[in-house]
Amino acid sequence: MPYPRRSHPDRVAAFERNLEWGRKLGLLPDDSAERLFSFSGVAEFGTYFCPEPADDIDLVTNCMTYFFIFDDFFDTPAGQPADAAVAAALEMADLLGRGVPPDRCGSARIVAAFAEVWTRMASERSEVWRRRAAASWLEYLHANITEEADRRSGEELCVKRYLQTRRGSIGVVPTLHLLEAAGGFEVPPLAWHSSLLGAMRMDATEHMIFTNDVMGLEKDEARGEINLVHLVIKEQGYSREAAVDHVTALANDCVRDFIVLHGTTAEFCDRLGLSGCDRSAVFRHADGVRDMIGGNFYTHCDIDRYSIEGIAVLP
């Protein structure tokens, strides 16, 4: 990883405020849940993704808390359908699609948490931002439902089909919308929809998938979850070690490609004639993608969610 660790200077206090937010929303209903959550370290993702002192670190750590609790909501014991998680995902999609007010959401605590975070994200954002952000969040929610459908049906996935769904369920693009809201900027539409920024986001998305599947391999094996490493072994006939090396090499390719693309940001803005706030927003977005690539890598290295100890302790 060529990028150094970067984290928000208020991270320690932000963790405490985040725990209070989780208690208030009912996501951490008792001391045991709070201890397991703190041990897992998932709020760390927010502090690595959001290193600028002026950014709304609470919004980011709260959203990371939502992300991981929602993700774990689907992790039912083998053979048991995650009906409650699917119902929650559909309700969140309904909220985004029809603009259901947060106070009219159902009783599921995870839905209320999402509604609260989404309301804060969308506050003071333009209607253009709300539409594109909602579309990304819908893709994320639907991809999680796709993964549940594949689990229930025993779908035999290949690498191509696995990555197709995983690019949505990994949640990179929704998080980049989140970082815009936390930083108080908006990428202009022409730049956001450009091939260049789209390629940067794809590099980050795939790097996060490859990193998560390598660093989380033992965790997935302990739970009997599908993992890209296993699919590579099956399709390519590689040994376990060779498959890990192969996926690691794919991750490194993403970083190398991103470095080249990131270096063209100024020229890209010149070609589009961007100046002032629009130009600054593009740079903030490109740097945010960079921070996600580095932050995701270092968080996977640092937190207990993916450690051998975590696999033994976390249900």
C-alpha positions, 0 to 999 in steps of 0.5 A, spaced: 500 500 500 503 506 497 498 511 501 500 512 508 495 511 514 490 517 515 485 518 520 480 523 523 484 527 529 477 527 533 477 519 532 477 517 539 472 522 541 468 520 535 468 513 537 465 514 544 459 519 540 458 513 535 457 508 541 452 513 544 448 514 537 448 506 537 445 506 544 440 511 542 438 508 536 437 501 539 443 498 535 447 496 541 441 494 546 445 491 551 453 491 554 454 485 551 452 487 544 456 494 545 462 490 547 462 485 541 461 492 537 467 495 540 471 489 539 470 488 532 472 495 531 468 497 525 467 504 526 475 505 524 473 505 517 469 511 518 475 515 521 480 512 516 475 514 510 474 521 513 481 524 515 479 532 514 478 535 521 473 539 518 469 533 515 463 531 519 466 524 522 460 523 526 456 522 520 461 517 517 462 513 523 454 512 524 454 510 517 459 505 518 456 502 524 449 502 520 453 498 514 456 493 518 450 491 523 446 491 516 451 486 513 451 482 519 443 482 519 444 477 513 449 472 517 443 467 519 445 460 522 446 455 516 440 453 513 436 459 516 433 464 511 434 472 513 427 474 512 428 480 517 434 482 513 430 482 506 424 485 509 428 491 512 432 492 505 426 492 502 423 497 507 429 502 506 429 501 498 421 504 499 424 509 503 429 511 498 424 510 492 418 514 495 421 519 500 417 515 506 419 520 512 423 517 517 418 517 522 413 513 518 418 507 518 417 500 521 419 498 527 426 495 525 431 498 528 436 498 522 431 501 518 430 507 523 438 507 523 438 508 516 433 513 515 436 517 520 443 517 517 440 518 510 436 524 512 442 527 515 446 525 509 441 528 504 440 535 508 442 541 504 444 536 498 441 538 491 436 534 488 441 532 483 445 529 488 439 526 492 437 522 486 444 519 484 445 518 491 439 514 492 440 510 486 447 508 489 444 506 495 438 502 492 443 498 488 447 496 494 440 494 498 438 490 492 445 487 491 444 484 498 438 481 497 441 478 491 446 475 495 441 472 500 437 469 494 443 466 491 445 463 498 438 460 499 438 457 492 445 454 492 447 458 486 453 456 483 457 462 482 463 463 477 468 469 479 464 473 473 457 473 477 460 473 484 464 480 482 458 483 478 453 482 485 459 484 490 461 490 486 454 493 489 454 489 496 461 492 498 458 499 498 463 503 495 459 508 491 454 509 497 460 511 501 463 516 496 456 519 496 457 519 504 463 523 504 461 528 499 455 530 505 460 529 510 465 534 507 460 539 504 461 538 497 458 536 491 461 533 484 458 536 478 454 532 474 458 532 468 465 530 472 461 525 476 458 521 470 465 521 467 469 515 465 475 517 468 472 518 475 468 512 474 474 508 473 477 511 479 471 508 483 471 501 480 478 501 482 476 502 489 471 498 489 475 492 486 480 493 491 476 493 497 473 486 494 479 483 493 482 486 500 476 484 504 476 477 501 483 475 502 483 479 509 477 476 511 478 469 508 479 465 515 472 469 517 468 467 511 471 459 512 469 459 519 462 461 517 461 457 511 461 463 506 463 464 499 469 467 498 473 469 491 479 465 493 475 459 493 472 461 486 479 462 483 481 455 486 475 452 483 476 455 476 483 456 475 485 449 479 490 453 484 492 451 490 490 455 496 496 459 497 496 461 489 489 463 489 491 468 495 497 470 491 492 471 485 487 475 488 492 479 492 495 481 485 489 483 482 488 488 488 495 491 487 493 492 479 487 496 482 492 500 486 497 501 480 491 503 475 488 508 480 495 512 481 495 513 474 488 515 474 489 520 480 495 523 477 490 526 471 485 529 476 488 536 474 488 535 467 481 532 467 479 539 470 482 543 465 479 539 459 472 540 462 473 547 464 472 546 471 474 552 476 472 554 483 468 550 487 467 545 482 474 544 481 475 543 488 470 538 489 473 533 483 479 533 487 476 532 494 472 526 490 478 523 487 482 524 494 476 521 497 477 515 493 484 514 495 483 515 502 478 509 501 483 505 498 488 506 503 483 506 509 480 500 507 487 496 507 489 499 513 483 497 517 483 490 515 490 490 517 488 493 524 481 491 527 479 485 530 473 483 526 478 479 521 483 477 526 484 470 528 481 472 535 475 475 532 473 469 528 473 465 535 469 471 539 464 474 534 458 470 532 
